Structures are given as C-alpha cells and as structure tokens.
Amino acid sequence: MATVYLEPQDLTPAQVARVLTLLNAASSAQALASAIEIPGELDIGTRLAQRLLDARAALGGRFTELRQVRAVRLIGPERFTEICAA
C-alpha cells in the first residue's frame, strides 16, 4: 500500500484554520508534543515541538499559513502529515 503525505495545498480552509489554531495556541513544547501525539507512533516529540515554537516566535508569534510550518527544519512530509492529522 502506498504511503500518502499531505502538503499545505491539500487541506481545506477549515482544516488549515484548525491546524493553525492548534499550533498558535500551544503554550509549551510539551503541550504541543502532547497535542500531536498519535498512540503507538513516534511523533514529533518535544525537540521538534520546540522548533515549531521557535519558528512561530520568529514569525512574530503566529503561523499564518501552513507553508511556514512545512518550512520548519526537520518537519518533513511525514511529520507535517502527523501535525495536520492531529
């Protein structure tokens, strides 16, 4: 079976809004890592969550589009898909 990964343009505006709300509301790396946790899978963890928070801070405190999330170092297709699925 083929593995399917999401790209920013694959999500509807409502889905984009939900993902951005999740990422912009996170108060800590641990909270973000927990929110994205998928039972039984290796998820983003606190180090990658901290990268997301640092990128968010560098953007003025908010992600405004999913391309910004996808551009974060070490957020590849699989991790990006996990973030969107959470």
SVG drawing of the C-alpha trace seen along z (x, -y; Angstrom):
<svg xmlns="http://www.w3.org/2000/svg" viewBox="-14 -40 30 42">
<polyline fill="none" stroke="black" stroke-width="0.4" points="0.0,0.0 1.3,-3.4 2.0,-6.0 0.2,-9.3 1.6,-12.5 -0.2,-15.8 1.0,-19.1 -0.3,-22.5 -2.4,-22.8 -4.2,-19.5 -6.1,-20.9 -9.4,-22.8 -9.6,-26.3 -11.4,-24.9 -8.7,-22.3 -6.0,-24.9 -7.7,-27.1 -7.8,-24.1 -4.2,-23.3 -3.0,-26.9 -5.2,-27.3 -3.6,-24.3 -0.1,-25.4 -0.7,-29.1 -2.4,-28.2 0.4,-25.9 1.9,-27.3 4.9,-25.0 6.8,-22.4 5.4,-19.6 1.8,-20.8 2.3,-20.9 4.0,-17.4 1.1,-16.0 -1.5,-17.6 0.1,-15.9 0.6,-12.6 -0.6,-9.7 -0.9,-6.5 1.5,-3.8 3.7,-6.0 6.8,-8.0 5.6,-11.6 7.2,-14.9 8.4,-15.0 9.4,-18.0 12.5,-18.9 10.6,-19.2 7.8,-20.9 10.3,-23.5 11.5,-24.1 7.9,-24.8 7.5,-27.2 10.8,-28.9 9.8,-29.3 6.4,-30.7 8.2,-33.3 10.5,-34.3 7.4,-35.0 6.1,-37.4 4.2,-34.9 1.9,-33.3 1.9,-31.0 -0.3,-32.5 -0.1,-29.8 0.8,-26.1 3.8,-26.7 5.5,-28.3 5.0,-25.2 6.2,-22.9 9.3,-25.1 10.5,-24.4 13.7,-22.4 13.1,-18.7 9.4,-19.0 9.3,-16.7 6.3,-15.2 5.6,-12.6 5.8,-15.0 3.8,-17.6 1.1,-15.0 1.1,-14.0 0.7,-17.6 -2.3,-18.1 -3.9,-14.8 -3.7,-15.7"/>
</svg>
